[in-house]
């Protein structure tokens, strides 16, 4: 019997596109770990986030950043921790730092992350979703629909956003974003 080795690959092959002065790039270098707060454990989890990552617990619809690590509040008792991590042990790495103060699930392979930027980004987003992204503060996040797909959107800078959607529809998601940019640039 042959000895086979499986190798992970990015959902979109690590694609980077330029459309006019705009950029769409898959962020396949990031790990995503969901952290749920145990009953009555909000304060200790917040303290552990600060100790382990120098992060403050984000307010609802916001994210906090320290270095290359971002915590996104996705519900009253849940955050997504997003950080560069090249090996498939992101969950174990987070669990070690949390030391039992939160429940974790590795979400890395469940999501595709696109980072979009450029002067036409707000116009492209207007075509993609119903949210008024021009009013988002830096760090603000929201769940929404883009085309027919569920998405999470985070404003990183004035004209730079992180878009997350299910990896199972990564090709369709990229097509929708790319098409929107093509119509506005």
N, C-alpha and C positions, 0 to 999 in steps of 0.2 A: 504494500500500500504506500502511496506517495505521501511524503511529509509536506503538508501545505501550511503556509503562513498567511494569515489574513492581515491586510494593511488598511488602516482607515484612510479615507480620502475625503476632502471637502465636498459638500453637497453640490456645489457649483464649480468645482475644480479650482477654487481660489481666484475666480474671475476678477479682473479689473477692467473697467470700461471708461472711456472718456467720450463724452457727448458735448461738443462745443467746449466750453470752459468748465463743465461739470464732470464729476467723477462718481462712479458707482464701484464699490469694492466689497467683495466678500471678506469678512473677518473670520477666517477659519483658524486663527491663532488664539482664539478666546475660548475659555471653558465657562460653562454656565452651571451653577449649582443653586438649587432652590433650598432655602432655609425656612422652615416653619417654626413658629414660636410655641414652646410648650405652654400649657395652661399655667398662667401666673408667672411666666418666665420672661416677660418682656424686658424688665430692667436688667436682669443678669445677661440676657442675650445682647442688649445694647452695650453693656460694659465689655463683653467678650469681643464684639465687633471692634470696639475702640482699642482694646488691648491687642488683639490679633492682627488687625489690619489698619489701625488708626482711622477707622471710619465711624462717623456718627450714624445712628439709626435714621434712615431717611423718613421725612414726613410723607403722608399719603400723597400720591401722584408726583413724587419727587425722587431724585436719586442723589447719592453722595459719592464723592470720588476722593481717593487718596492714591497718588501715583498712578498706576495702571489698573487699579481695582475699583470697580463701581458696584455699589449696592443700590438696587432699584426696589422700591416698595410697590408690590403688586397686589396686596390686599392687607387688611388690618393685621394679620398674623403671618405674613409671608413676605420674604424678599428674595430677589435673585441676586446672586453674587457673580459678577462677570470679571474675569481676570485672565491674563495671558498664562497658558499652561500647555506645554507641548506633549505631555504624556497622558494616558487614559486613566490616571488615578486622581483626578481633580476632587472627587467626592471624599476620598480618604484624606487628602490634604486638608480640606475644609473641616472634616470631622475632627481631625487631630487638633486643630486650633480651637474649635468650638468646645471640645472637651465635655460633650453632653449637654450643652446649653441650648441646642437647637436640633431639629430633625432635618436631615438633608436628603436630597435626591439629585443625582447627576442628570442635568438636562441638556448637556452639550450636544448630543446627537439628535435631540428632538427639535432643535431650532436651527434656522439659518439666519445669519446676521449680515445685513448689508449696511455699509457706511456710505452715506450719500453726501455730496457737498458741491458747492458751486453757486454762482449767481442766480441760477434758475431753479434752485431747490425748492423754495417756497411755492413757486408757481407749479412745479411738478407735483408737490404734495397736495395742492388744492385740487388737482385732477384725480388724485388717488384716494383721498379720504374726506370725511365730512368735518373733521376737526379743523379749527382755525389755528394752524400751527404757527402762524405769525405772532400769535399772542403768548406762545409758550415761553416760559423763563428758561434760561440755561439750566439743564439738569431735570427739567420737567418731563414726565412720562405719562403715557396714556395707552390703554388698550383701545383698539378700534378695528374697523374693517377696511381693508384696502382691496379694491375690486371685490371679489367674493371670499377673500381669505382673512382670517383673524390675524391681527398684528399687534405688536407692541412698538411704540415709537418713543424715542428719547432725544431731546434736543441737546446736542453737545456744544455747539457754538451758534452764532447767528445764522450761518448758512451751512451747517453741518449737523446731520442727524444720524442716529442709529435706528435701523428698522429691523425688527425681528418677526419671523413667521415660522410656521411649521416646516421642518426640513422635507417632509413628504410632498410639499407643493413648492419646493424651492425654485424649480424652473419656471413655473407659472408666476410666482412672486417676482422673480427677476424680470420676466417679460413685461409685467404690468409696470414696474418702476422704469424700465428702459423705454417703454412706449410713451409713458407720461413725459419723460425728459425730451424724447424726440419731437413731441408736439409743441413744446414750449421753448425749445432752444433754436 
